[in-house]
Amino acid sequence: MNIDLLTIKLVLLLFSGMISVIIFQFAVYKIEKFSISEFILYSIIFSILGYLFQFKKLLVFLNDSTSLNLDLSFILLGCVTSSIITIVIAILINKGYLYSFLNHSGKKPLVESIYLNESKYKKFLRYYANIRTSKFLYVGSIESINSKGNIVEFLISEVTVYEINPKDNTTTEFENFPTVFLALEETSFSIEFIE
């Protein structure tokens, strides 16, 4: 098989993954922009997921060494499948279901037992609290806390987000969410109990 033909086929196959990574970055709240290596890795993963249900067609497409034999319905179906899987994963992350599933063992969160034995934030777990950043005030029930270096991760349920006016420090209600995941530098926020 000619290297140029194989390269073209791989780029076409990775196209669905690239679209999915872009959708994923826009659909998931508070996600950092991926590095180039992460973008390529996630493109490969989402492409594999997109073509998983068409495995026989995928093998025929890759093993045909004589021509490009481009079947647009095959590529389009891979893009649609990959995009749907991406949107479902993004919804699960935004709602907190995926995070809760990965970080809970029975009734006791893993992060509580592993990271928070001596943490100063442990006392906020399972209580309503205010988390204030420079732009927003998050009010809700702290479900999970994870502390890694100078980054503190919060999973908050029943969240009301208020926008803070920097001029007079007043707040206006911005939006309500069933669940919010925050990853904040330790020096970028303050936290207090709600009485």
HULIN-V48381 format. One line per field, one symbol per residue. ss: DSSP state (~ for helix, > for strand, _ for the rest). phi: phi as a letter, one per 20 degrees, with the letter a starting at -180 (. if undefined). A space follows every 50 residues. Layout:
ss: ???
phi: ???
This chain:
ss: __~~~~~~~~~~~~~~~~~~~~~~~~~________~~~~~~~~~~~~~~~ ~~~~~~~~~~~~~________~~~~~~~~~~~~~~~~~~~~~~~~_~~~~ ~~~>>__>>~~~~~~______~~~___>>>>>___>>>>>>>>>>>>>__ >>>>>>>>>>>>>>______>>>>>>>>>>>>>>>____>>>>__
phi: .fgfffffffffffgffffffffffeeeflefffffffgffffffffgff dfecffffffffefeebflfdfffffffffffffffffffffffenffff ffdccmedfffffeddfdffegfefmcfbddddfdcddcaefebccccme dddcdddledddeeeffcmedcfdadcfbcddccfgedbccbfde
